[in-house]
Amino acid sequence: QWVDTERMHQFWQRIPPRLRGLTRTGPRPKASEEDFHNRQRTLRNALNKADMRLSPSAFLAREAERHGIHEVTVLPHGTAPSPRRTTPGAFVFLGSLAFHKGPDLVATAWKIAKLRDPELPPLRIVGPKIDAAYVRSLPAEMIEPPVDNSEVPDLLASAHALVLGSRWPENAPL
Protein backbone atom coordinates (compact mmCIF):
# COMPACT_ATOMS: atom_id res chain seq x y z
CA GLN A 1 0.00 0.00 0.00
CA TRP A 2 1.27 3.46 -0.91
CA VAL A 3 1.39 6.27 1.62
CA ASP A 4 0.82 9.82 0.41
CA THR A 5 4.10 11.78 0.50
CA GLU A 6 2.52 14.71 2.32
CA ARG A 7 1.19 12.36 4.99
CA MET A 8 4.69 10.88 5.37
CA HIS A 9 6.08 14.41 5.66
CA GLN A 10 3.57 15.19 8.43
CA PHE A 11 4.65 12.06 10.33
CA TRP A 12 8.32 12.94 9.86
CA GLN A 13 7.75 16.45 11.21
CA ARG A 14 6.20 15.00 14.39
CA ILE A 15 9.38 13.07 15.21
CA PRO A 16 11.64 15.10 17.55
CA PRO A 17 14.72 16.39 15.68
CA ARG A 18 17.13 14.53 17.98
CA LEU A 19 15.43 11.23 17.02
CA ARG A 20 15.38 12.12 13.32
CA GLY A 21 19.16 12.45 13.52
CA LEU A 22 19.43 8.79 14.54
CA THR A 23 18.15 7.72 11.12
CA ARG A 24 21.35 8.93 9.50
CA THR A 25 23.99 6.24 9.20
CA GLY A 26 26.89 8.66 9.20
CA PRO A 27 28.39 11.31 6.99
CA ARG A 28 27.74 10.96 3.32
CA PRO A 29 30.84 10.33 1.26
CA LYS A 30 32.07 13.53 -0.31
CA ALA A 31 32.39 13.67 -4.07
CA SER A 32 35.81 14.54 -5.32
CA GLU A 33 36.51 17.38 -7.73
CA GLU A 34 37.18 14.73 -10.35
CA ASP A 35 33.74 13.18 -9.70
CA PHE A 36 32.17 16.61 -10.19
CA HIS A 37 33.97 17.20 -13.50
CA ASN A 38 33.10 13.69 -14.73
CA ARG A 39 29.43 14.30 -13.96
CA GLN A 40 29.49 17.68 -15.73
CA ARG A 41 31.19 16.19 -18.80
CA THR A 42 28.72 13.27 -18.96
CA LEU A 43 25.75 15.63 -18.66
CA ARG A 44 27.14 18.04 -21.29
CA ASN A 45 27.80 15.16 -23.73
CA ALA A 46 24.29 13.75 -23.26
CA LEU A 47 22.65 17.15 -23.74
CA ASN A 48 24.69 17.93 -26.82
CA LYS A 49 23.47 14.68 -28.44
CA ALA A 50 19.82 15.77 -28.08
CA ASP A 51 17.97 17.11 -31.12
CA MET A 52 16.96 20.22 -29.19
CA ARG A 53 17.73 21.81 -25.84
CA LEU A 54 15.09 24.07 -24.25
CA SER A 55 15.41 26.60 -21.47
CA PRO A 56 12.60 28.53 -19.72
CA SER A 57 14.74 31.70 -19.60
CA ALA A 58 17.48 33.50 -21.50
CA PHE A 59 19.58 33.49 -18.34
CA LEU A 60 19.52 29.68 -18.05
CA ALA A 61 20.19 29.34 -21.78
CA ARG A 62 23.27 31.59 -21.51
CA GLU A 63 24.50 29.64 -18.48
CA ALA A 64 24.08 26.32 -20.32
CA GLU A 65 25.94 27.65 -23.35
CA ARG A 66 28.67 29.06 -21.09
CA HIS A 67 29.18 25.50 -19.83
CA GLY A 68 29.53 24.04 -23.31
CA ILE A 69 25.95 23.04 -24.11
CA HIS A 70 25.22 23.95 -27.73
CA GLU A 71 22.32 25.91 -29.23
CA VAL A 72 19.90 26.24 -26.33
CA THR A 73 16.49 27.52 -27.43
CA VAL A 74 14.53 29.74 -25.06
CA LEU A 75 10.89 28.78 -24.60
CA PRO A 76 9.62 31.41 -22.16
CA HIS A 77 6.94 30.58 -19.64
CA GLY A 78 4.33 32.92 -18.27
CA THR A 79 2.66 35.89 -19.88
CA ALA A 80 3.69 39.22 -21.33
CA PRO A 81 3.98 42.04 -18.78
CA SER A 82 0.84 44.09 -18.42
CA PRO A 83 0.57 47.81 -17.64
CA ARG A 84 0.80 48.73 -13.96
CA ARG A 85 -2.63 48.84 -12.33
CA THR A 86 -3.81 52.05 -10.70
CA THR A 87 -6.27 50.25 -8.42
CA PRO A 88 -5.09 47.21 -6.52
CA GLY A 89 -6.58 43.88 -7.47
CA ALA A 90 -6.38 40.84 -5.21
CA PHE A 91 -3.25 39.01 -4.17
CA VAL A 92 -3.37 35.69 -6.04
CA PHE A 93 -1.93 32.30 -5.17
CA LEU A 94 -2.14 30.27 -8.38
CA GLY A 95 -1.12 26.64 -8.15
CA SER A 96 -1.91 23.20 -6.83
CA LEU A 97 -3.54 23.22 -3.42
CA ALA A 98 -0.98 20.90 -1.87
CA PHE A 99 1.32 21.11 1.15
CA HIS A 100 4.56 21.46 -0.83
CA LYS A 101 3.18 24.47 -2.75
CA GLY A 102 2.51 26.34 0.51
CA PRO A 103 -0.87 28.04 0.05
CA ASP A 104 -1.25 27.79 3.85
CA LEU A 105 1.94 29.86 4.25
CA VAL A 106 0.54 32.48 1.90
CA ALA A 107 -2.80 32.58 3.76
CA THR A 108 -1.06 32.93 7.15
CA ALA A 109 1.20 35.72 5.88
CA TRP A 110 -1.77 37.52 4.34
CA LYS A 111 -3.75 37.29 7.62
CA ILE A 112 -0.82 38.77 9.57
CA ALA A 113 -0.43 41.59 7.03
CA LYS A 114 -4.19 42.23 7.11
CA LEU A 115 -4.02 42.83 10.87
CA ARG A 116 -1.48 45.58 10.21
CA ASP A 117 -3.27 47.02 7.18
CA PRO A 118 -7.06 46.56 7.11
CA GLU A 119 -7.12 48.06 3.58
CA LEU A 120 -4.97 45.23 2.21
CA PRO A 121 -6.37 43.75 -1.01
CA PRO A 122 -8.03 40.33 -0.60
CA LEU A 123 -6.27 37.00 -1.19
CA ARG A 124 -7.54 34.55 -3.79
CA ILE A 125 -6.25 30.96 -3.61
CA VAL A 126 -6.83 29.48 -7.07
CA GLY A 127 -5.99 25.94 -8.11
CA PRO A 128 -6.81 22.25 -8.19
CA LYS A 129 -7.45 20.47 -4.89
CA ILE A 130 -4.71 17.83 -4.71
CA ASP A 131 -5.22 16.69 -1.08
CA ALA A 132 -8.78 17.08 0.25
CA ALA A 133 -7.71 16.84 3.91
CA TYR A 134 -5.08 19.52 3.41
CA VAL A 135 -7.49 21.80 1.54
CA ARG A 136 -9.90 21.65 4.50
CA SER A 137 -7.16 23.31 6.58
CA LEU A 138 -7.14 26.34 4.25
CA PRO A 139 -9.52 29.32 4.65
CA ALA A 140 -12.56 28.20 2.65
CA GLU A 141 -13.61 31.78 1.81
CA MET A 142 -10.35 32.30 -0.12
CA ILE A 143 -10.38 29.11 -2.19
CA GLU A 144 -11.47 29.22 -5.81
CA PRO A 145 -11.59 26.45 -8.41
CA PRO A 146 -8.78 26.12 -10.92
CA VAL A 147 -8.92 28.26 -14.03
CA ASP A 148 -8.33 27.13 -17.60
CA ASN A 149 -4.88 27.96 -18.98
CA SER A 150 -6.52 30.42 -21.37
CA GLU A 151 -7.83 32.40 -18.36
CA VAL A 152 -4.46 32.73 -16.59
CA PRO A 153 -3.28 35.90 -18.42
CA ASP A 154 -6.46 37.79 -17.44
CA LEU A 155 -6.25 36.52 -13.86
CA LEU A 156 -2.65 37.69 -13.54
CA ALA A 157 -3.34 41.00 -15.29
CA SER A 158 -6.11 41.77 -12.79
CA ALA A 159 -4.03 40.76 -9.76
CA HIS A 160 -2.25 43.11 -7.37
CA ALA A 161 0.51 40.50 -7.13
CA LEU A 162 1.14 36.80 -7.67
CA VAL A 163 2.18 35.23 -4.37
CA LEU A 164 4.19 32.00 -4.06
CA GLY A 165 4.65 30.00 -0.88
CA SER A 166 6.53 26.91 -2.05
CA ARG A 167 8.33 24.90 0.60
CA TRP A 168 11.03 23.87 -1.87
CA PRO A 169 12.86 25.68 -4.67
CA GLU A 170 10.83 25.85 -7.87
CA ASN A 171 12.95 25.05 -10.91
CA ALA A 172 10.65 26.56 -13.55
CA PRO A 173 7.17 27.28 -12.24
CA LEU A 174 4.48 27.89 -14.81
Secondary structure, 3 states (H helix, E strand, C coil): CCCCHHHHHHHHHHCCHHHHHHHCCCCCCCCCHHHHHHHHHHHHHHHHHCCCEEECCHHHHHHHHHCCCCCEEECCCCCCCCCCCCCCCCEEEECCECHHHCHHHHHHHHHHHHHHCCCCCCEEEECCECCHHHHHCCCHHHEECCCCHHHHHHHHHCCCEECCCCCCCCCCCC
